[in-house]
Amino acid sequence: MAKDYRLEKRKFVIGGIALTIVLIYLIRLFVLQITTDDYKKNADSNAFLNKIQYPSRGAIYDRNGKLLVFNQPAYDITLVPKEVENLDTLDLCESLGITRAQFLKIMSDMRDRRRNPGYSRYTNQLFMSQLSAEECGVFQEKLFKFPGFYIQRRTIRQYSYNAAAHALGDIGEVSVKDMEADEEGYYIRGDYVGKLGVERSYEKYLRGEKGVEILLRDAHGRIQGRYMDGEYDRPSIPGKNLTLSLDIDLQILGERLLKNKIGSIVAIEPETGEILCLVSSPNYDPHLMIGRQRGKNHLMLQRDKQKPLLNRALMGVYPPGSTFKTAQGLTFLQEGIITEQSPSFPCSRGFHYGRLTVGCHAHGSPLPLIPAIATSCNSYFCWGLFRMFGDRKYGSPQNAITVWKDHMVSQGFGYKLGVDLPGEKRGLIPNAQFYDKAYRGHWNGLTVISISIGQGEILSTPLQIANLGATIANRGHFTTPHIVKEIQDAQLDSIYRHPRNTTIERRHYESVVEGMRAAATGGTCRMLSVMVPELEACGKTGTAQNRGHDHSVFMGFAPMNQPKIAIAVYVENGGWGATYGVPIGALMMEQYMKGKLSPENEFRAEEISNRIILYGNEER
């Protein structure tokens, strides 16, 4: 009888299918019983309830010990989905003041493993957060009606002052992105994390460590007490307190002076690099970013065309204007392009070369370096840059600008300084490649002459301008600016403890300091000598051109020797540097150095505070 090979093959096919089915079941059983912990969670949840003990977040103080940020009690409602039975949703919603639609959305988001990667039917899941004591009290009275629901005590942030919102930052519920970026696996849905400012950059110090309380349950799920009398409980560890370098009184004055204006004020202690104030205007009330209305308020601020959430001190990039001439002068001195006394460059209402003209205001001519800084002569620094980029010792403008750029970078421009706050921008110091691309390799000092006076392609942040003031005050070095002065039981990063030297020799700084002092006694910053004559202040104005009205800029420090404060003021569309920059800088210096304003200067402060600059409704 002949073999039926079709039947023979069919046997193998049927056998293969049967073997595949058996393998699938075995793999599934292995996954369920070995690789996943659902069964373990189920078993454990019947006997135990692991209750997270949240630590108190570290408090934040200013440099004088004034409490800035502290904690106040709040309550979260959690649930174990498996334990929820015969839920009266109408009664629950009425008790919590929410609608049925809101209830359904909460439950849907909770079960969405994309939004809530840690979801399990057997563990505590966040239902609502940040309830006040009054709201929680109403719910607690009815808690017995809602099996599976629990109340978790938490804390939320509270602020002592309506100030320094950009510096302090805020906390909010962790996002999916936060949890994905969390390599330690610390955060679960419903946890709070620093979102902005110090709260974000020092999150690991402030948050502390969560603890756990293991509770024993009977067969009906009722709590019977602590497992093994708490032997396996883990207490929470409170977060570390921070002491900031901010002077809150100085900060409040700065915010007052920039009321109804757009701009920034940054003050630094030159010796240490500690930030004394960090003002960004417009600002916002930090109390808006706490509680259950945080999301709504954040959206409102986000939609504001004047962008109050933008920290202009770190993230606003502007032309530094004439404040940049000090860095230019130092570079020219270091490279031997000029000396303190020579050459004296001419200025007949500006720099003139062929058809090219860069305008300037009326003053004496010709001028050497010190009076050129004092009078903010545009022509002097145009001639200096033209001579440097045309000097044969460099071989080409490309080589000259490379040397120039290295000096500027060493003075803190062109790259992030590394401040201990999120969001810092780098600004722009152009290099040879930048101009080769723009001009196809054919350019010289005249082509880029505007960068000599801090215009053109030059961009910087107010923090960088203040840091330049601190560097000049120190005669050639700076410590990376930072806003945290001390961390409880911990040390600051070494970058905030060791100074960084520039490529400019110390002796050259004395000439620039003299020029800035001359500006204060009889030059463009002479209001310093009127307002704060006893402080021996040094300064440099800036008037940065843009499409609208000029920006008002000021950089200075006081006193001239052994300086205690360096400051930068930037007021968008404020006009001449002497209009807003100088008087605001003088008031801030006096407040910090003396602890209060004189009666005359208090009157000036009130007058400046009441001035309004109209910006229109355009995006800024």
C-alpha positions as CSV (number, residue, x, y, z in Angstrom):
1,M,0.0,0.0,0.0
2,A,1.5,3.3,-1.0
3,K,2.2,5.9,1.7
4,D,0.0,9.0,1.8
5,Y,2.6,11.8,2.2
6,R,-0.1,14.4,2.6
7,L,-1.3,12.7,5.8
8,E,2.3,12.4,7.0
9,K,2.8,16.1,6.6
10,R,-0.5,16.9,8.3
11,K,0.7,15.0,11.4
12,F,3.7,17.3,11.6
13,V,1.6,20.4,11.1
14,I,-0.9,19.4,13.8
15,G,1.8,18.4,16.2
16,G,3.6,21.7,15.6
17,I,0.4,23.7,16.3
18,A,-0.2,21.7,19.5
19,L,3.4,22.3,20.6
20,T,3.2,26.0,19.9
21,I,0.0,26.3,22.0
22,V,1.6,24.5,24.9
23,L,4.7,26.7,24.7
24,I,2.5,29.9,24.7
25,Y,0.7,28.7,27.8
26,L,4.0,27.9,29.5
27,I,5.5,31.2,28.6
28,R,2.4,33.0,29.8
29,L,2.4,31.1,33.1
30,F,6.1,31.9,33.5
31,V,5.4,35.6,32.9
32,L,2.5,35.7,35.4
33,Q,4.1,33.8,38.2
34,I,7.8,34.6,37.9
35,T,8.5,37.9,36.0
36,T,5.5,40.0,37.2
37,D,4.6,40.8,40.7
38,D,0.8,41.0,40.3
39,Y,0.2,37.9,42.2
40,K,2.5,38.9,45.0
41,K,0.9,42.4,45.1
42,N,-2.5,40.7,45.3
43,A,-1.5,38.5,48.1
44,D,0.3,41.3,49.9
45,S,-2.6,43.7,49.5
46,N,-4.9,41.2,51.2
47,A,-2.7,41.2,54.3
48,F,-0.7,44.5,54.2
49,L,-1.2,48.2,53.4
50,N,2.1,50.0,52.6
51,K,1.4,53.6,53.5
52,I,3.9,56.1,52.2
53,Q,5.2,58.6,54.7
54,Y,6.0,61.8,52.8
55,P,8.9,63.9,54.2
56,S,8.6,67.6,54.9
57,R,10.3,69.6,52.2
58,G,13.3,71.7,53.1
59,A,12.7,75.4,54.0
60,I,14.4,78.3,52.2
61,Y,15.9,81.3,53.9
62,D,17.5,84.5,52.6
63,R,21.1,85.5,53.4
64,N,20.0,87.3,56.6
65,G,18.0,84.3,57.9
66,K,14.6,85.6,56.9
67,L,12.2,82.7,56.1
68,L,11.2,82.8,52.4
69,V,9.5,79.4,51.7
70,F,8.0,77.0,54.2
71,N,5.5,74.2,54.4
72,Q,1.8,74.1,55.3
73,P,-0.4,71.0,55.7
74,A,-2.5,69.7,52.9
75,Y,-4.2,66.4,52.2
76,D,-4.3,64.0,49.3
77,I,-7.1,61.4,48.7
78,T,-5.9,58.0,47.5
79,L,-7.6,54.8,46.6
80,V,-6.8,51.1,46.2
81,P,-8.9,50.2,43.1
82,K,-9.4,46.6,44.1
83,E,-11.0,47.6,47.4
84,V,-13.5,50.0,45.9
85,E,-17.0,48.3,45.9
86,N,-20.5,49.6,45.5
87,L,-19.3,53.1,45.2
88,D,-21.9,55.8,45.5
89,T,-20.3,58.2,43.0
90,L,-23.0,60.9,43.5
91,D,-22.3,61.1,47.2
92,L,-18.5,61.0,46.6
93,C,-18.7,63.8,44.1
94,E,-20.8,66.0,46.4
95,S,-18.5,65.4,49.3
96,L,-15.5,66.5,47.2
97,G,-17.1,69.3,45.3
98,I,-16.5,67.7,41.8
99,T,-18.8,66.7,38.9
100,R,-19.4,63.2,37.7
101,A,-17.5,64.1,34.5
102,Q,-14.5,65.1,36.5
103,F,-14.7,61.9,38.5
104,L,-14.7,59.8,35.3
105,K,-11.8,61.7,33.9
106,I,-9.8,61.2,37.1
107,M,-10.4,57.5,37.0
108,S,-9.6,57.3,33.3
109,D,-6.3,59.1,33.7
110,M,-5.5,56.9,36.7
111,R,-5.9,53.7,34.7
112,D,-4.0,55.1,31.7
113,R,-0.6,53.4,32.0
114,R,0.9,56.0,29.7
115,R,-0.1,58.8,32.0
116,N,0.4,56.7,35.1
117,P,3.1,54.1,34.5
118,G,2.9,52.8,38.1
119,Y,-0.8,51.9,38.0
120,S,-1.8,48.7,39.8
121,R,-5.2,47.6,41.1
122,Y,-3.6,46.5,44.3
123,T,-1.7,49.6,45.4
124,N,-2.5,53.2,46.5
125,Q,-3.3,55.5,43.6
126,L,-3.7,59.2,43.7
127,F,-7.3,60.4,43.3
128,M,-7.1,64.1,44.4
129,S,-4.4,66.2,45.7
130,Q,-3.8,69.4,47.8
131,L,-7.1,69.5,49.7
132,S,-7.3,72.1,52.4
133,A,-7.9,71.1,56.0
134,E,-11.5,72.3,55.7
135,E,-12.2,70.3,52.4
136,C,-10.6,67.2,53.9
137,G,-12.6,67.5,57.1
138,V,-15.9,67.3,55.2
139,F,-14.7,64.2,53.3
140,Q,-13.3,62.5,56.4
141,E,-16.7,62.5,58.1
142,K,-18.0,60.4,55.3
143,L,-14.9,58.3,54.7
144,F,-16.6,55.1,56.1
145,K,-19.0,55.2,53.2
146,F,-16.2,54.9,50.6
147,P,-14.3,51.7,51.2
148,G,-10.9,51.7,49.4
149,F,-10.4,55.5,49.8
150,Y,-7.8,56.9,52.1
151,I,-6.6,60.3,53.3
152,Q,-2.9,61.0,53.0
153,R,-1.3,63.9,54.9
154,R,1.0,66.0,52.7
155,T,2.5,69.5,52.7
156,I,2.4,72.3,50.2
157,R,4.7,75.3,49.8
158,Q,3.8,78.7,51.3
159,Y,5.7,82.0,50.7
160,S,6.5,84.7,53.3
161,Y,6.8,87.4,50.6
162,N,5.2,88.3,47.3
163,A,8.6,88.5,45.7
164,A,11.4,86.5,44.0
165,A,9.1,84.1,42.2
166,H,11.5,83.5,39.4
167,A,14.4,82.7,41.7
168,L,12.4,80.6,44.2
169,G,10.4,78.6,41.7
170,D,7.5,76.3,42.6
171,I,6.5,72.7,42.9
172,G,3.9,70.7,41.0
173,E,2.7,67.2,40.4
174,V,5.2,65.0,38.5
175,S,4.6,64.6,34.8
176,V,5.1,61.5,32.7
177,K,8.2,63.1,31.4
178,D,9.5,63.7,34.9
179,M,8.9,60.0,35.8
180,E,10.6,58.8,32.6
181,A,13.7,60.9,33.4
182,D,13.8,59.6,37.0
183,E,16.5,57.0,36.8
184,E,16.2,56.3,40.6
185,G,12.5,55.4,40.3
186,Y,11.8,57.7,43.2
187,Y,8.7,59.4,41.9
188,I,5.2,57.9,41.5
189,R,2.0,59.5,40.2
190,G,0.9,62.2,42.6
191,D,4.3,63.1,43.9
192,Y,5.4,66.7,43.8
193,V,8.6,67.9,42.2
194,G,10.4,71.2,41.7
195,K,9.3,72.9,38.4
196,L,11.2,76.2,38.3
197,G,13.9,78.1,40.1
198,V,15.7,76.8,43.2
199,E,12.9,74.3,43.8
200,R,14.0,72.6,40.6
201,S,17.8,72.9,40.6
202,Y,18.0,71.8,44.2
203,E,15.2,69.2,44.1
204,K,17.3,66.3,45.4
205,Y,18.3,68.2,48.5
206,L,14.9,69.8,49.2
207,R,12.7,66.7,48.7
208,G,14.1,64.5,51.4
209,E,13.4,60.7,51.4
210,K,10.1,59.0,51.5
211,G,9.4,56.5,54.3
212,V,6.8,53.7,54.6
213,E,4.5,52.4,57.3
214,I,3.4,48.8,56.9
215,L,-0.2,48.2,58.2
216,L,-1.7,44.8,58.9
217,R,-5.2,44.0,57.6
218,D,-7.7,41.3,58.4
219,A,-9.7,39.1,55.9
220,H,-12.2,42.0,55.5
221,G,-9.5,44.5,54.7
222,R,-9.8,46.4,58.0
223,I,-6.7,47.9,59.5
224,Q,-5.6,45.9,62.6
225,G,-2.4,47.9,63.4
226,R,1.2,48.1,62.5
227,Y,2.9,45.0,61.2
228,M,5.5,43.5,63.7
229,D,5.0,46.7,65.8
230,G,6.6,48.8,63.1
231,E,9.8,46.8,63.0
232,Y,9.9,47.0,59.2
233,D,8.7,50.6,58.9
234,R,11.0,53.1,57.4
235,P,10.8,56.7,58.6
236,S,10.8,59.6,56.2
237,I,13.9,61.8,56.1
238,P,13.1,65.6,55.9
239,G,14.6,67.6,53.1
240,K,17.6,69.9,53.7
241,N,17.1,73.6,54.3
242,L,18.7,76.1,51.9
243,T,20.1,79.5,52.7
244,L,20.0,81.7,49.6
245,S,22.4,84.5,48.9
246,L,19.4,86.8,48.1
247,D,18.8,89.8,50.2
248,I,15.0,89.8,50.2
249,D,14.8,93.5,51.0
250,L,17.0,94.3,48.0
251,Q,14.9,92.0,45.9
252,I,11.7,93.7,46.9
253,L,13.1,97.1,46.1
254,G,14.3,95.9,42.7
255,E,10.8,94.6,41.8
256,R,9.3,97.8,43.0
257,L,11.6,99.9,40.8
258,L,10.7,97.8,37.7
259,K,7.0,98.0,38.2
260,N,5.2,98.6,34.9
261,K,8.4,98.1,33.0
262,I,10.0,95.1,31.2
263,G,13.6,94.3,32.2
264,S,15.9,92.9,34.8
265,I,18.2,93.7,37.7
266,V,21.0,91.4,38.8
267,A,23.3,92.2,41.7
268,I,26.3,90.0,42.7
269,E,28.7,90.1,45.6
270,P,32.0,90.2,43.6
271,E,34.2,88.4,46.2
272,T,32.0,85.3,46.3
273,G,29.9,85.3,43.2
274,E,26.7,85.2,45.4
275,I,23.7,86.6,43.7
276,L,22.2,89.4,45.9
277,C,19.1,90.0,43.8
278,L,17.6,88.5,40.7
279,V,14.8,90.6,39.4
280,S,12.8,89.9,36.3
281,S,9.9,92.1,35.3
282,P,7.1,91.6,34.8
283,N,7.0,89.1,37.6
284,Y,4.1,87.2,39.3
285,D,2.8,86.4,42.8
286,P,4.4,83.1,43.9
287,H,1.1,82.3,45.8
288,L,-0.5,81.7,42.4
289,M,1.5,78.6,41.9
290,I,0.3,76.7,45.0
291,G,-2.9,74.7,45.6
292,R,-5.4,73.2,43.3
293,Q,-5.6,76.3,41.1
294,R,-1.9,76.1,40.1
295,G,-2.7,74.6,36.7
296,K,-5.3,77.3,35.8
297,N,-3.0,80.1,37.0
298,H,0.0,78.7,35.2
299,L,-2.0,78.6,31.9
300,M,-3.1,82.2,32.5
301,L,0.5,83.4,33.0
302,Q,1.7,81.4,30.0
303,R,-0.8,83.1,27.8
304,D,0.2,86.6,28.9
305,K,1.9,88.4,26.0
306,Q,4.5,90.0,28.2
307,K,5.6,86.6,29.3
308,P,5.8,87.0,33.1
309,L,7.1,83.4,33.5
310,L,10.2,84.2,31.5
311,N,13.2,84.8,33.8
312,R,14.8,87.7,31.8
313,A,17.8,87.8,34.1
314,L,19.0,84.4,32.8
315,M,16.9,83.9,29.6
316,G,16.6,87.4,28.1
317,V,19.3,87.9,25.5
318,Y,20.0,91.5,24.6
319,P,22.8,93.6,23.0
320,P,24.9,94.8,26.0
321,G,25.4,98.2,24.4
322,S,28.1,100.5,25.7
323,T,28.7,98.4,28.9
324,F,30.6,96.1,26.5
325,K,33.1,98.8,25.8
326,T,34.8,97.9,29.1
327,A,35.5,94.4,27.9
328,Q,36.7,95.8,24.6
329,G,39.1,98.2,26.3
330,L,40.5,95.3,28.4
331,T,41.0,93.2,25.2
332,F,42.8,96.0,23.4
333,L,45.1,96.7,26.3
334,Q,46.0,93.0,26.6
335,E,46.7,92.7,22.9
336,G,48.8,95.9,22.9
337,I,46.5,97.7,20.5
338,I,46.3,100.6,22.9
339,T,47.8,101.8,26.2
340,E,46.2,103.8,28.9
341,Q,47.6,107.0,27.5
342,S,47.8,106.4,23.8
343,P,46.7,106.6,21.1
344,S,44.1,109.3,21.4
345,F,41.5,108.6,18.8
346,P,39.5,111.5,17.2
347,C,35.7,111.8,17.5
348,S,33.8,114.4,15.5
349,R,30.3,113.3,16.5
350,G,31.2,109.8,15.6
351,F,33.5,107.3,13.8
352,H,34.0,108.2,10.1
353,Y,35.8,106.0,7.5
354,G,35.0,106.5,3.9
355,R,31.2,106.3,3.6
356,L,30.9,104.5,6.9
357,T,29.7,106.5,10.0
358,V,29.0,105.3,13.5
359,G,27.5,108.3,15.3
360,C,28.4,109.6,18.8
361,H,27.3,112.4,21.1
362,A,29.3,115.7,21.6
363,H,32.4,115.6,23.9
364,G,36.0,116.4,23.9
365,S,38.3,115.0,21.2
366,P,40.7,113.3,20.7
367,L,40.5,111.0,23.7
368,P,42.7,108.3,25.4
369,L,41.1,105.3,27.1
370,I,40.0,106.6,30.5
371,P,38.0,109.6,29.3
372,A,36.7,107.5,26.4
373,I,35.1,105.1,29.0
374,A,33.9,108.1,31.1
375,T,32.2,109.8,28.1
376,S,31.3,106.5,26.4
377,C,32.9,107.5,23.1
378,N,31.8,105.3,20.3
379,S,34.5,106.4,17.9
380,Y,37.3,105.4,20.3
381,F,36.2,101.7,20.4
382,C,35.4,101.6,16.7
383,W,39.0,102.7,16.0
384,G,40.3,100.2,18.5
385,L,38.5,97.3,16.8
386,F,39.4,98.4,13.3
387,R,43.1,98.6,14.3
388,M,43.0,95.1,16.0
389,F,41.3,93.3,13.1
390,G,43.6,95.0,10.6
391,D,46.8,94.4,12.6
392,R,49.4,92.4,10.5
393,K,50.6,90.4,13.5
394,Y,47.4,88.3,13.3
395,G,47.7,87.6,9.6
396,S,44.0,87.9,8.8
397,P,40.8,89.3,10.4
398,Q,39.8,85.6,11.0
399,N,42.8,85.1,13.2
400,A,42.3,88.4,14.9
401,I,38.6,87.7,15.8
402,T,39.6,84.3,17.1
403,V,41.9,86.0,19.6
404,W,39.3,88.6,20.4
405,K,36.6,86.0,21.0
406,D,38.8,84.0,23.4
407,H,39.3,87.1,25.5
408,M,35.5,87.8,25.5
409,V,34.7,84.2,26.5
410,S,37.2,84.3,29.4
411,Q,35.3,87.4,30.6
412,G,32.0,85.4,30.8
413,F,30.4,86.0,27.4
414,G,29.2,83.7,24.7
415,Y,28.6,80.6,26.8
416,K,26.5,79.8,29.9
417,L,28.1,80.9,33.1
418,G,26.8,77.8,34.9
419,V,24.5,79.5,37.4
420,D,22.6,77.1,39.8
421,L,19.2,77.9,38.2
422,P,17.5,76.3,35.3
423,G,17.0,77.9,31.8
424,E,20.2,80.0,31.5
425,K,20.9,81.2,27.9
426,R,24.4,81.6,26.4
427,G,24.1,84.8,24.4
428,L,26.3,85.2,21.3
429,I,29.9,86.2,20.6
430,P,30.4,85.7,16.9
431,N,33.5,83.9,15.6
432,A,35.3,83.8,12.3
433,Q,33.1,81.0,10.9
434,F,30.0,83.0,11.6
435,Y,31.2,86.0,9.5
436,D,32.8,83.8,6.8
437,K,29.4,82.3,6.3
438,A,27.6,85.6,6.4
439,Y,30.0,87.5,4.0
440,R,31.4,84.5,2.1
441,G,34.9,85.0,3.5
442,H,35.2,88.7,2.5
443,W,35.0,90.9,5.6
444,N,37.2,93.1,7.8
445,G,37.0,95.3,10.8
446,L,34.8,97.9,9.1
447,T,32.3,95.2,8.0
448,V,31.6,94.2,11.7
449,I,32.3,97.6,13.3
450,S,29.1,97.6,15.3
451,I,30.3,94.8,17.6
452,S,32.9,97.3,18.9
453,I,30.1,99.1,20.9
454,G,28.2,96.1,22.0
455,Q,25.7,96.1,19.1
456,G,25.3,94.1,15.9
457,E,25.5,90.4,16.6
458,I,26.6,90.7,20.2
459,L,24.1,89.2,22.6
460,S,24.3,88.8,26.4
461,T,22.1,88.2,29.4
462,P,21.7,90.6,32.3
463,L,23.5,88.0,34.4
464,Q,26.5,88.1,32.1
465,I,26.6,91.9,32.3
466,A,26.5,91.9,36.1
467,N,29.2,89.2,36.1
468,L,31.4,91.5,33.9
469,G,30.9,94.2,36.6
470,A,32.0,91.7,39.3
471,T,35.0,90.7,37.2
472,I,36.2,94.3,36.8
473,A,35.5,94.9,40.5
474,N,37.8,91.9,41.3
475,R,40.4,93.1,38.8
476,G,40.4,90.0,36.7
477,H,38.6,87.0,38.2
478,F,35.1,85.9,39.1
479,T,33.4,83.1,40.9
480,T,30.6,81.5,38.9
481,P,27.4,83.3,40.0
482,H,25.1,81.2,42.3
483,I,22.0,81.8,44.3
484,V,22.4,79.2,47.0
485,K,24.7,80.3,49.8
486,E,24.5,77.2,52.1
487,I,23.0,73.7,52.0
488,Q,22.2,72.2,55.4
489,D,24.8,69.4,56.1
490,A,26.2,69.6,52.6
491,Q,28.7,71.5,50.5
492,L,28.2,73.6,47.5
493,D,29.6,72.4,44.2
494,S,33.3,73.3,43.7
495,I,32.4,75.5,40.7
496,Y,30.8,77.9,43.2
497,R,33.7,77.9,45.6
498,H,36.7,78.6,43.3
499,P,37.4,81.7,41.3
500,R,38.0,81.7,37.5
501,N,40.6,84.0,36.0
502,T,40.3,85.8,32.7
503,T,43.0,86.1,30.0
504,I,43.5,89.8,30.9
505,E,46.4,90.8,33.1
506,R,45.4,92.4,36.4
507,R,47.2,95.7,35.8
508,H,45.0,96.5,32.8
509,Y,41.8,96.4,35.0
510,E,43.0,99.5,37.0
511,S,42.7,101.6,33.9
512,V,39.1,100.5,33.2
513,V,38.2,101.0,36.9
514,E,39.5,104.5,36.7
515,G,37.4,105.1,33.6
516,M,34.3,103.8,35.3
517,R,35.0,106.0,38.3
518,A,35.5,109.0,36.1
519,A,32.1,108.2,34.5
520,A,30.6,108.4,38.0
521,T,32.2,111.6,39.0
522,G,31.7,113.6,35.8
523,G,30.8,111.4,32.9
524,T,27.7,109.5,31.7
525,C,27.1,108.1,35.2
526,R,27.4,111.3,37.1
527,M,24.0,110.8,38.8
528,L,25.8,108.2,41.0
529,S,27.8,111.0,42.6
530,V,24.6,113.0,43.1
531,M,22.6,110.1,44.6
532,V,25.2,108.1,46.5
533,P,28.3,110.4,46.8
534,E,29.8,108.6,49.8
535,L,29.7,105.1,48.2
536,E,32.6,105.8,45.8
537,A,30.7,104.0,43.0
538,C,32.0,103.1,39.6
539,G,29.7,102.7,36.6
540,K,29.2,102.4,32.8
541,T,26.0,103.3,30.9
542,G,24.7,101.5,27.9
543,T,22.1,102.6,25.3
544,A,21.3,99.6,23.3
545,Q,19.6,100.2,19.9
546,N,16.8,98.0,18.7
547,R,13.8,98.3,16.4
548,G,11.8,100.4,18.9
549,H,13.0,102.9,21.5
550,D,16.5,102.3,22.9
551,H,17.1,100.0,25.9
552,S,18.5,101.6,29.0
553,V,21.5,99.7,30.5
554,F,23.8,100.2,33.4
555,M,26.7,98.2,34.9
556,G,28.6,99.2,38.0
557,F,30.0,98.4,41.4
558,A,30.7,100.0,44.7
559,P,32.9,100.9,46.4
560,M,35.8,101.4,44.0
561,N,38.2,99.5,46.2
562,Q,37.1,96.3,48.1
563,P,33.7,96.3,46.3
564,K,30.7,94.7,48.0
565,I,28.2,94.8,45.2
566,A,28.3,94.7,41.4
567,I,25.1,95.3,39.5
568,A,23.5,95.3,36.1
569,V,20.2,97.0,35.2
570,Y,18.4,96.5,31.9
571,V,15.2,98.3,31.1
572,E,13.6,97.5,27.7
573,N,12.8,100.7,25.7
574,G,13.9,102.8,28.6
575,G,16.0,105.2,26.5
576,W,19.4,106.5,27.6
577,G,21.3,104.5,30.1
578,A,21.2,107.5,32.4
579,T,17.4,107.7,32.3
580,Y,16.6,104.4,34.1
581,G,19.8,102.4,34.4
582,V,21.9,104.7,36.5
583,P,19.3,105.9,39.1
584,I,18.0,102.4,39.6
585,G,21.6,101.1,40.0
586,A,22.3,103.9,42.6
587,L,19.2,103.1,44.6
588,M,20.1,99.4,44.7
589,M,23.6,100.1,45.8
590,E,22.5,102.3,48.6
591,Q,19.9,99.8,49.8
592,Y,22.4,97.0,50.0
593,M,25.3,99.0,51.5
594,K,23.3,101.0,54.0
595,G,20.3,98.8,54.6
596,K,17.8,101.6,53.7
597,L,17.3,104.5,51.3
598,S,17.8,108.2,52.3
599,P,14.7,110.3,52.4
600,E,15.7,112.0,49.1
601,N,16.4,108.6,47.4
602,E,13.2,107.1,48.8
603,F,11.3,109.9,47.0
604,R,13.3,109.1,43.8
605,A,12.5,105.4,44.2
606,E,8.8,106.2,44.5
607,E,8.9,108.4,41.4
608,I,10.7,105.7,39.3
609,S,8.2,103.1,40.5
610,N,5.3,105.2,39.4
611,R,6.7,105.6,35.8
612,I,5.0,103.5,33.2
613,I,6.6,102.4,29.9
614,L,3.9,101.6,27.4
615,Y,4.8,98.5,25.3
616,G,1.6,97.8,23.4
617,N,0.0,94.4,23.0
618,E,2.6,92.7,20.9
619,E,4.4,89.5,22.0
620,R,7.6,90.2,24.0
